[in-house]
């Protein structure tokens, strides 16, 4: 069994988070957002793209199958489909 970091965590370690946070602040992406931040949305969409997920239901079922690994990916324990739908509809 591997004791190192997950591949997803290794890939996201190379993201320029200071630049991303600066862009979110400039365009007020997290304005009036309480629970699902732009960074979490980005991580979910990167995961969906890397694992070839075809729908939001597929993303949600994948996250529910391995809830212990979400913490190590930088996500909260439960990512609901309705939250993903609202975030993708409201945000650019």
TASULBEL-V766298 format. One record per run of one state. SS is the DSSP state (helix for helix, strand for strand, loop for the rest). FROM is the first residue (numbers start at 0). LEN is the number of residues. If there is no record, write none. Layout:
# TASULBEL-V766298
ss: [SS | SS]
from: [FROM | FROM]
len: [LEN | LEN]
This chain:
# TASULBEL-V766298
ss: [loop | helix | loop | helix | loop | helix | loop | helix | loop | helix | loop | helix | loop]
from: [0 | 6 | 12 | 16 | 26 | 37 | 50 | 55 | 65 | 66 | 73 | 80 | 90]
len: [6 | 6 | 4 | 10 | 11 | 13 | 5 | 10 | 1 | 7 | 7 | 10 | 2]
